[in-house]
Amino acid sequence: MATFEGTYEETFHSPRSPEEVQAHLSSLDALMAALPEAEAQTPLDEERLHIVMPEQKQGKHTMKPDYVVRYRKQGGDVVWNTEKGNMTTEGHARCRPSGGGTEIAYQHRIKLDIPAIPKLVAPALRPVVSKLISSNIRGFLGNLKKGLA
């Protein structure tokens, strides 16, 4: 089994208040809208979202992400983590008052275990897959930021 990981960090400003930013970043509706490529997104309660993504292919190897992630406010932050599934996503967004709005320090990590890829092949694929994961996180955040303008 091979493990792949990608991360993305960005600090940005929103004209909205910290409370409005926290509400948006923890809103399941906003999160679902930011991930239009998902095959299925099912809210399980006010904090948990079941997500099924399209099958991902890397060469002859495939994986279909299927996981439950919990988003919640924690102090001045929004935090999230996978509760179950075949991948791990975790991160936080620190929301601090700044210049009449909010400064958001966003950190997000995704980790995948792909059993079909032999450990000997993984080192060659790791840079490509890690870059792809990071790019996908950046795209997700770009979609999510649209609601913070």
C-alpha positions in Angstrom: 0.0 0.0 0.0 1.2 3.5 -0.8 0.5 6.7 1.1 0.2 10.1 -0.6 -0.2 13.5 1.0 -0.8 17.0 -0.2 -1.1 20.3 1.8 -2.0 23.8 1.1 -1.7 26.9 3.2 -2.8 30.5 2.4 -3.4 33.6 4.4 -6.0 36.0 3.0 -8.3 38.8 4.0 -12.1 39.1 3.8 -14.2 42.3 4.4 -16.6 40.2 6.4 -16.6 40.0 10.2 -14.8 37.0 11.9 -18.3 35.6 12.9 -19.5 35.8 9.3 -16.3 34.1 8.1 -16.6 31.3 10.6 -20.3 30.8 9.7 -19.4 30.6 6.0 -16.4 28.3 6.5 -18.4 25.9 8.6 -21.6 26.0 6.5 -22.3 22.6 4.9 -24.2 24.4 2.1 -21.2 26.6 1.3 -18.8 23.7 1.6 -20.9 21.6 -0.8 -21.1 24.5 -3.3 -17.3 24.7 -3.2 -16.9 21.1 -4.3 -19.1 20.9 -7.4 -17.1 17.9 -8.8 -18.3 15.6 -6.0 -20.5 12.7 -7.1 -22.5 12.9 -3.9 -22.6 15.1 -0.8 -25.0 14.3 2.0 -25.3 16.3 5.2 -25.5 13.9 8.1 -26.2 16.6 10.8 -25.2 20.2 11.3 -21.5 19.5 11.3 -20.9 16.3 9.3 -20.8 15.8 5.6 -20.6 12.5 3.7 -18.7 13.1 0.4 -18.2 10.7 -2.5 -15.8 11.9 -5.2 -15.4 10.6 -8.7 -12.9 7.8 -9.3 -9.3 9.2 -9.4 -6.9 7.5 -11.8 -3.1 7.6 -11.7 -1.8 5.4 -14.5 -3.5 2.1 -14.2 -4.3 2.6 -10.5 -7.6 4.0 -9.3 -9.2 5.3 -6.1 -12.7 6.5 -5.3 -12.6 8.9 -2.2 -15.6 8.2 0.1 -15.5 9.8 3.5 -17.3 11.7 6.3 -15.8 15.0 7.4 -16.8 17.0 10.4 -16.6 20.9 10.3 -17.0 22.9 13.5 -16.3 26.2 15.1 -13.7 26.1 17.8 -12.9 29.4 19.5 -12.1 31.9 16.8 -11.3 29.1 14.3 -13.0 26.6 12.1 -11.5 23.1 12.2 -12.3 19.9 10.2 -11.2 16.3 10.2 -12.3 13.0 8.6 -14.2 10.8 11.0 -14.3 7.8 8.7 -13.6 6.8 5.1 -10.8 5.8 2.8 -8.9 9.2 2.9 -8.0 11.7 5.6 -8.7 15.4 5.4 -7.9 17.8 8.2 -7.2 21.4 8.8 -8.1 24.7 10.3 -8.9 28.3 9.4 -7.8 30.9 12.0 -10.1 33.9 11.8 -8.8 37.1 13.3 -10.2 40.7 13.1 -8.1 42.8 10.8 -8.6 46.1 9.1 -12.4 46.2 9.4 -12.7 42.6 8.2 -11.0 39.3 8.9 -7.6 37.7 8.3 -7.9 34.0 7.6 -4.9 31.7 8.0 -6.0 28.5 6.1 -4.2 25.2 6.4 -5.5 22.0 4.8 -4.0 18.5 4.5 -5.2 15.5 2.6 -3.7 12.0 3.0 -4.6 9.0 0.8 -3.7 5.3 1.2 -4.0 3.6 -2.1 -3.6 -0.2 -1.6 -3.4 -1.0 -5.4 -0.1 0.9 -5.7 3.0 -1.1 -4.7 5.4 0.6 -2.2 8.2 0.3 -4.7 6.3 2.4 -7.3 5.0 5.0 -4.8 8.2 7.1 -4.7 8.0 7.8 -8.4 4.3 8.8 -8.2 4.5 10.7 -4.9 5.5 14.1 -6.3 2.9 14.0 -9.0 0.1 12.9 -6.7 1.1 15.4 -3.9 1.0 18.3 -6.4 -2.4 17.2 -7.7 -3.8 17.0 -4.2 -2.4 20.4 -3.3 -3.9 21.9 -6.5 -7.3 20.4 -5.7 -7.2 21.9 -2.2 -6.3 25.3 -3.7 -9.2 25.0 -6.1 -11.6 24.1 -3.3 -10.5 27.1 -1.3 -10.8 29.4 -4.3 -14.5 28.3 -4.6 -15.1 28.7 -0.9 -13.5 32.2 -0.9 -16.1 33.4 -3.5 -18.7 33.6 -0.6 -16.4 35.7 1.5 -16.1 38.7 -0.8 
